[in-house]
Amino acid sequence: MDMSVNLIFRIAAVGILVSVLSQVLKHSGRDDMAFLSSLAGLLLVLFWILPYILDLFETVQTMFSL
């Protein structure tokens, strides 16, 4: 349970950081870098939650014994 709360706080921190960085880059005229920083934040969070998604699929598979 502690790891999932820690993960939620890390995801929130990355979201806040990426949104601030994106706004700063957009106001300085670097829209392409703002998009890439948002994409990097999204990929980072996806890599963090990927094991939990795989665990969910395995649980559903064993529950319905597919």
Sequence and secondary structure as in RCSB ss.txt:
>XXXX:A:sequence
MDMSVNLIFRIAAVGILVSVLSQVLKHSGRDDMAFLSSLAGLLLVLFWILPYILDLFETVQTMFSL
>XXXX:A:secstr
 HHHHHHHHHHHHHHHHHHHHHHHHHHTT HHHHHHHHHHHHHHHHHHHHHHHHHHHHHHHHHHT 
